[in-house]
């Protein structure tokens, strides 16, 4: 009995931890893509759209993994409109398209990167190709992350395994009551009840960790992750509005390439 409970709990915890690692990888790729866009996309309007798509990716991934639409109550759609991250028309386009909501954001990033590099008349073709490969690596990292998170969400423990474990628990405690009664007498209901309660608490703990993307206290704080992504992107934007060239530092009082 102990082995079965511990094994199930470990399996559920491994799912929770895998979900955390996948979100960690997505956050890292969001950070990388934001910094790459700020430095390598010279058109400020296109760079801002690329970075807004990164912010939107986090919030749309959160709503997707909770089986919601970005426009649903309790999701961030309307607040993103108020913060000028997206428009009402684009919100409608995201929720009404056929594919997953996060993939819309990835399509926007690729379209922006392609347009920005085609319009870049300064960089050489070799540099453009290197920039596109780096941006594509970050975008592919985001795609791999949301694919992995969706796999964790949709492939739960086998129903037959849960059914077997619960049936085994009930049968075990029925026979335990009969076997222990001659030895501990009237304490049997108390002992059996206490052990059964602990066993069911362990089962419930595993159930709570099986899907790490929900809204239970034990689930991952997806809203906090999305807020962290948004704040980081805004910080990157602020850094690249500096009135000096970051390659040389403020001591040289050189004008930033974006203000030249």
N, C-alpha and C positions, 0 to 999 in steps of 0.2 A: 504493500500500500504506500509506504513512504517513498519507495523508488518511483512508483507511477506518478505520485504527486510532484516530486522534485523534478522528474523528467519533463512533465508537462509545463511546469512553471519556468524551467530553463528554456524550453522551446518558445514560450510566449515572450519571455524577456529578450531572447535573441531577435525576435521580430520587432520589439520596441526599440532595441538598440540599433538594428539595421535602419529603421525609420529615422532615428536621430542622426546616424552617419550620412544617410542620403540627403537629409536637409542640410547638414553641415557642408557637404560637397556642393549643394546648390547655392548656399550662401557664399561660399568661397568663389564660385564661378561668377556669381552676380557682382561681387567686389572686383574681380579681375576684369570682367567685361566693361564695367563702369569706368574704371581707370583707363583701359585701352581706348574706349570711345572718346573720352575727354582729351587724350593726348593725340590720337591718330586721326580722328574725324575732324577736319579743320572747319567745316561748315557748322557754325554754332547751333543753327536751327535743327540740323539733322542730328547732331550730337545730343541735343536735348531730347529729341524724339526717341533716340536709341536708349537713353538713360531712363526716360519715362516708361519705356517698354520693359526695362529691367524691374522697375518698381512694380509695374502691373503684373509681371510674371509671378512674383512672390504672392501677391494677394489672390491672383487667379488660381495658383496652385493650391493655396489654402482652401478656397471655396470648392475646387474640383475634388480634393481629397475628402471633403465632408459632404459630397454629393449635393452641393448647392450651386446656384448660379451667382455670378458676381453681383448681379442686381438684386438678389434676394435680401429681405430684411435680416439684419444682423451681419451681412457681409459689407465689404468696403466700397462697393461700386459708387454710391452717391457721394461718399466722402472724397473719393478720388476725383470726382468731377469738381467738387468744391475746392480741392487743392490744385486744380488745373493740371492733373496728371493725364486725364483723358476727357473726352467730350461725351455728351449724352448720345450722340449718333454712334460713336465708336463703342460705347458700352452696349448699345443695342446690337451692333454688329458682332461683338464678342459672344454674347449670350445666345444669339440666334444662329450662329454658324454651326456646321455639323461636327467639326472636330473638337478635341478637348480645348478648353479655354486657354491653358498655358501655351498651347501650340500656336495660337494666334499671335502671342507675344514673340515667340521665336521667329515666326514668319516676318513680323515687323522688323525685328533686329536684322535679319538677313537682307530684307529689302532695303533698309536704310544703309547698311554697310555697302551693299552693291552700288547704290546710287551715289553715295559719298565718294567712293573710290573711283567710280567712272567720271565723276565731276572734278576729281583732283588733278589739276594741271601742273602741280609742283613736284610731286614725288615720282620717282622712276617706276617702271613696270615691275622691277624686282622688289622694290619696297612695297608696292601695292599688293603684290602676291603674298609677301610675308605678313603684311597686316591682315589680309583677308584670312590667311591660314590661322593666325592667332585668334582673331575674332570667332572664326568658325569652331575652333577648339573649345572656346568658352561656351558658345551656343550649344555645341554637342554635349558638353558637360551638363548643361541645364536639361537638355533633352533626356540624357541618361538618368539624371536624378529623378525627374518626374515619372519616367517609365518605371524605375525601380520602386518608387513610392507607391505607384498604382498597383504594382505586382504585390507588394506587401499588404495593401488594403484589400485586394480582391481574392487573394489565396489564403484563406484562413485555415485553421486546423480541420482535418477531416471530420465530418459529422459522426462517422462510425466510431472514431477514437473517443470523442466526447461521450457518446452514448455508452460505449463500453466502460469508460471510467466511472460514470455516474452509476451505472448498473452494478459495477463491482463494489463501489462504496456502500450502496444500500445492502447488498447481499452480505458483505463483510460485517457490517454492524449488526445485522439481524443474527448472524451466527455468533458474533462476539458477545452479544447479550446473553445468548443461551450458554455459551462456554464460560463466561465470567460470573454468571449468577450464583453458582454453588460456592464460589470462592469469596466474592466480595459482597454477596447478599444484596441488601437494600441500597448499597452504594452503586449498584450496576447502572441504574438510569442516569445518575449524575455523571459517572465516569464516561459512559458511552455517549451521553449528550454532549459533554465537553469536548471529547475527541472528535465527534462528528462535526461540531461547530468549527473547530480549528481546521479540519479537512476541507469543509465547504468554504471557509474564508480563503484558503490557499487556492481553491478552484476559482473563486471569484476574482482573486488577485490576478490569476492567469488570464481570465476573461477580459479584465480591464486593460491588460497590456497587449492583448492579441491584435487590436487595431489601435495603433499609437496616434492616429490622426483625428480622433474624436474630440469631444468636449469634456470628458471626465477629468477629475483632478490629476489622475495619473498619466494622462495623455500629454503629448508634446505641446509646448506653448507656441503654436503656429503664429498666432497674432504677434507675439513678441519677436519672432524671427522676421516676420514681414516688416515690422516697424524698424528693426535693426537694418534691414536691407535698404529701406527708404531713407533712413537717416544717413547711412553711409553714402548713398548716391548723392544726396544733397550736399554732404560735406565735400565730396569729390568735385561737384560743380563749383562750390565756393572756392576751393583750392585753385582751380584753373581759371578763376576770374582775377587772380592776383595780378598786380600791376608790374610784374617783373617776370623775366624768363626763369622758370624753375631750374633749367639746366645750369644757370650761372649763379642764382641766388640774389637776394635783395641788395647785397653790398655793391654790386656792379650797376645797380639802377637801370638795368636793361629793360626795355619794354617787352611785354609778353608778345609772342607771335600772334595771338588772337586780337591784340589791340593795335598791332602795327598798321 
